[in-house]
Amino acid sequence: MSQFWADIAFLHWRVDPEAVAPFLPTGARPDLHDGSAWVGLLPFRMRRAGVGAGPAVPWLGTFWETNVRVYSTDEQGRPGVTFLSLEAQRLAVVLGARVAFGVPYFWAQMSGEKTSRATMHYRTRRRGWRGSPTSHLDLRVGRPILQPDATQVFLSARFGLHTQVAGRGVWVPNTHRPWPLRRAQVTDLRDELVAATGLPDLPAQRPPDHVMFSAGVRTQFGMPVLIRSSPPGR
């Protein structure tokens, strides 16, 4: 699958690795940086998604998405993300991704708006009964990050996805060029999506520990492979 992830906000909080571990698929463990596990809230616009080298899928291939993710690695040392939830505008995408990749997609009402060159607004409301979680983010975009540091690279350059399909841990490779990152500042955040995942630390109730923005990159997912686990006692 080929996709362009555009106008993406990276909001991250430090969390206890023990809080993250129960959410990871079989064979994966928390990937730590600077002594912490991290949980991210990332709203963005999916553009021109398509299958393989084929053309983008009309209408279905462009939509707003918001994901809550943590960072994982496996016994082969492959870095990845593990999605705790993903909100998307397209019901067909939600159903297809749940079946094909075992990822927790939800159908949502979403919007994004760039009111000036330096200001982004993101709105998300999961479709469902009254009380469905929402997310409201206003972001001021700042200067380009010309030489990303180790933390900025760790939180953006994640070349794979860890998930679980039919009870087996799976790693799906993902390739992309370096993100064109910019500094950013949260001006308003009212989020219920992170808490809705069941994370006990409830990080979104405090300001993010790290914030960035990117205009986006084109990414490509490869074929999934099973995560190999070591025999017991080794």
Phi, psi and omega per residue, in radians:
M1 nan 2.347 3.098
S2 -1.992 2.379 -3.067
Q3 -2.588 2.727 2.970
F4 -2.022 2.145 3.118
W5 -1.736 1.991 -2.980
A6 -2.050 2.687 3.029
D7 0.846 0.988 -3.003
I8 -1.787 2.327 3.042
A9 -1.773 2.351 3.091
F10 -1.936 1.835 3.034
L11 -1.948 2.255 -3.072
H12 -2.370 2.556 3.076
W13 -2.237 2.500 2.973
R14 -1.273 2.457 3.079
V15 -2.454 2.801 3.097
D16 -1.202 2.260 3.106
P17 -0.946 -0.572 -3.136
E18 -1.182 -0.424 3.087
A19 -1.310 -0.484 -3.090
V20 -1.485 -0.646 -2.976
A21 -0.899 -0.726 -3.101
P22 -1.145 -0.263 -3.093
F23 -1.598 -0.085 -3.018
L24 -1.559 2.620 3.133
P25 -1.231 2.900 3.132
T26 -0.981 2.275 3.102
G27 1.571 -0.064 3.129
A28 -1.929 2.711 3.109
R29 -2.455 2.842 -3.133
P30 -1.041 2.379 3.031
D31 -1.656 2.045 -3.005
L32 -1.749 2.570 3.008
H33 -2.440 2.293 -3.129
D34 0.987 0.615 3.072
G35 1.406 0.073 -3.058
S36 -2.240 2.679 2.784
A37 -1.473 2.841 -3.080
W38 -2.362 2.489 3.005
V39 -2.065 2.381 -3.091
G40 -2.064 2.556 2.976
L41 -2.040 2.029 -2.997
L42 -2.292 1.718 2.972
P43 -1.525 2.492 3.139
F44 -2.874 3.064 3.090
R45 -1.939 2.083 3.012
M46 -1.360 2.262 -3.117
R47 -2.273 2.425 2.975
R48 0.928 0.788 3.081
A49 -1.262 2.431 3.137
G50 -2.620 3.002 -3.115
V51 -1.761 2.203 3.109
G52 1.047 -2.434 3.135
A53 -1.597 0.144 -3.116
G54 -1.309 3.061 -3.124
P55 -1.229 2.844 3.085
A56 -1.099 2.584 3.109
V57 -1.384 2.146 -3.135
P58 -1.058 2.459 3.079
W59 1.077 -1.039 -3.121
L60 -1.094 -0.425 -3.064
G61 -1.501 0.018 3.132
T62 -2.325 2.129 -3.100
F63 -2.961 2.864 3.054
W64 -1.497 2.560 -3.135
E65 -2.498 2.612 2.999
T66 -2.353 2.227 3.094
N67 -2.154 2.619 2.969
V68 -1.931 2.163 -3.008
R69 -2.453 2.722 3.000
V70 -2.168 2.985 -3.021
Y71 -1.957 2.385 -2.963
S72 -2.379 2.811 2.991
T73 -2.474 2.904 -3.141
D74 -2.214 -3.079 -3.036
E75 -1.256 -0.188 3.012
Q76 -1.600 0.054 3.101
G77 1.339 0.321 -3.098
R78 -1.513 2.151 3.116
P79 -1.351 2.688 3.095
G80 -2.913 -3.095 2.992
V81 -1.979 2.617 2.946
T82 -2.090 2.091 -3.103
F83 -1.438 2.243 3.031
L84 -1.561 -0.514 3.020
S85 -2.846 2.667 3.052
L86 -2.444 2.225 3.069
E87 -1.775 2.375 3.130
A88 -2.531 2.637 -3.101
Q89 -1.314 -0.476 -2.972
R90 -1.720 2.016 -3.111
L91 -1.070 -0.706 -3.140
A92 -1.069 -0.671 3.095
V93 -1.133 -0.750 3.127
V94 -1.016 -0.871 -3.095
L95 -1.157 -0.753 -3.120
G96 -1.131 -0.736 -3.116
A97 -1.207 -0.621 3.096
R98 -1.086 -0.717 -3.108
V99 -1.309 -0.817 -2.999
A100 -1.334 -0.688 -2.998
F101 -2.048 -0.075 3.124
G102 1.154 0.446 -3.109
V103 -1.734 2.562 -2.996
P104 -1.434 1.263 3.088
Y105 -1.373 2.575 3.063
F106 -2.317 2.503 3.092
W107 -1.350 2.297 -3.027
A108 -2.509 2.714 2.905
Q109 -1.525 2.215 -3.069
M110 -2.493 2.710 3.043
S111 -2.685 2.726 3.042
G112 -2.490 2.561 -3.079
E113 -2.601 2.347 3.029
K114 -1.854 1.806 -3.055
T115 -1.476 -0.281 3.022
S116 -2.744 3.091 3.139
R117 -1.081 -0.395 -3.014
A118 -2.006 0.139 -3.058
T119 -2.308 2.275 3.080
M120 -2.155 2.506 3.069
H121 -2.209 2.292 3.120
Y122 -2.205 2.377 3.123
R123 -2.344 2.342 -3.135
T124 -2.446 2.361 2.984
R125 -2.450 2.041 3.124
R126 -1.139 2.318 3.122
R127 -1.264 2.501 -3.136
G128 2.665 -2.705 -3.111
W129 -1.320 2.954 3.117
R130 -0.960 2.438 -3.111
G131 1.659 0.079 3.096
S132 -1.071 2.468 -3.052
P133 -1.134 2.615 -3.138
T134 -2.240 2.900 3.025
S135 -2.542 2.336 -3.073
H136 -2.330 1.991 -3.084
L137 -2.330 2.261 2.959
D138 -2.032 2.338 -3.005
L139 -2.326 2.326 3.014
R140 -1.769 2.135 -3.061
V141 -1.618 2.336 -3.076
G142 -1.955 -2.563 -3.008
R143 -1.275 2.707 3.048
P144 -1.094 2.586 3.025
I145 -1.689 1.804 -2.997
L146 -1.359 -0.596 3.120
Q147 -2.296 1.563 -3.100
P148 -1.016 2.446 3.083
D149 -1.493 -3.112 -3.032
A150 -1.088 -0.659 -3.139
T151 -1.188 -0.774 3.140
Q152 -1.097 -0.653 3.082
V153 -1.203 -0.795 -3.124
F154 -1.006 -0.720 -3.045
L155 -1.416 -0.185 -3.105
S156 -2.074 -0.619 -3.062
A157 -1.602 1.372 -3.116
R158 -1.990 1.795 -2.929
F159 -1.657 0.831 3.087
G160 3.037 2.962 3.138
L161 -2.267 2.239 2.981
H162 -1.765 2.287 3.125
T163 -2.622 -3.136 -3.114
Q164 -2.256 2.215 3.133
V165 -2.254 2.159 3.130
A166 0.927 0.702 3.081
G167 1.396 0.037 -3.130
R168 -1.970 2.420 3.046
G169 -1.248 2.410 -3.069
V170 -2.343 2.471 3.012
W171 -2.022 2.271 3.135
V172 -2.020 2.022 -3.121
P173 -1.197 2.608 3.128
N174 -2.443 2.269 -3.129
T175 -2.101 2.539 3.078
H176 -2.893 2.802 3.041
R177 -1.298 2.896 3.079
P178 -0.976 2.427 3.110
W179 -1.156 2.356 2.964
P180 -1.385 1.585 -2.974
L181 -1.510 2.642 3.039
R182 -2.332 2.655 3.015
R183 -1.208 2.686 -3.125
A184 -2.671 2.783 -3.138
Q185 -2.358 2.294 3.065
V186 -1.345 2.194 3.070
T187 -1.799 -0.371 3.068
D188 -2.764 2.253 3.101
L189 -2.491 2.094 3.023
R190 -2.319 1.700 -2.995
D191 -2.125 2.357 3.040
E192 -2.042 -0.077 -3.065
L193 -1.232 -0.701 -3.133
V194 -1.101 -0.822 3.136
A195 -1.111 -0.567 -3.119
A196 -1.157 -0.324 3.108
T197 -1.262 -0.349 -3.099
G198 1.696 0.074 3.075
L199 -1.014 2.194 -3.064
P200 -1.249 -0.369 -3.072
D201 -1.362 -0.312 -3.132
L202 0.800 0.988 -3.019
P203 -1.112 -0.518 -3.061
A204 -1.239 -0.030 3.034
Q205 -1.435 -0.037 3.052
R206 -2.227 2.823 -3.113
P207 -1.056 2.599 3.108
P208 -1.072 2.593 3.063
D209 -1.442 -0.308 -3.098
H210 -2.697 2.356 -3.099
V211 -2.382 2.347 3.049
M212 -2.535 2.978 3.069
F213 -2.484 2.644 3.037
S214 -2.516 2.499 3.025
A215 -1.185 -0.433 2.994
G216 2.194 2.929 3.063
V217 -2.501 2.808 2.978
R218 -1.534 2.368 -3.120
T219 -2.189 2.781 3.108
Q220 -2.476 2.213 3.061
F221 -1.590 2.453 3.092
G222 -1.754 -2.871 -3.108
M223 -1.380 2.414 -3.135
P224 -1.238 2.622 3.060
V225 -2.299 2.610 3.123
L226 -1.259 2.502 3.042
I227 -1.412 2.173 3.098
R228 -1.528 2.274 3.103
S229 -1.854 2.561 3.103
S230 -1.232 2.576 3.082
P231 -1.048 2.655 3.124
P232 -0.980 2.462 3.095
G233 1.546 -0.048 3.135
R234 -1.932 nan nan
